[in-house]
Amino acid sequence: MRISHFFLCVGIITLACLVYVWQNVCQMELSYQLLTQEKQITKLVDQNRVLRYNVLQLKSPAAIEKSLLAAKIKLKYTTPVMIAHSDTESRQLLVDYSQKPSFRERTKKALSAIFAFRSEVEARP
């Protein structure tokens, strides 16, 4: 009787030890998976930041102008056209942009071109 109790206790203790070791192994595997996923997340966040910066750079007028100059593409001004408004009240109205701007508009445009700091005004991430 005592020998069977001894083997039963040894079996239970062995089973408890095996369950404990198995739990620790599973915990270690999960921690490694968590670390790899955290590294992947930080890598993707950094890549997203770089891509957003590149999109902002490519959208800037200065970058577009540089790429056009590098490709030696010459742009021509379009001919004056009439543009239709899309709102419901003035759908029937057409605006003629072929008229010359007034003296006030030309001076305003010239002054804004002189005092505009394009490189400082551009948004940077």
C-alpha angles and dihedrals in degrees: 000000000000093000092054091050089050093051090045091053092046090049093050092047091047091049091049090050091049091050090049093050091046090052091051091049091051090048091052092049091051092049091052090049090049092051093050091048091049090051090049091049093051090047091051092046090052091047090049090051091051092047092050090050091050091049091052091048093049092048093053115104091229091059092047090050092049092050092049091049092047091052090045092233113163117210124206128206114252123240116260111271138181116253124205119218116230101211117108099242097053100031091120094047120094123200118215112214095178091090118103115254117251123258090256092053092048093050091045090052092046093050092047089050091051096047099037115111101200098178094053095043097055114104116246125191 
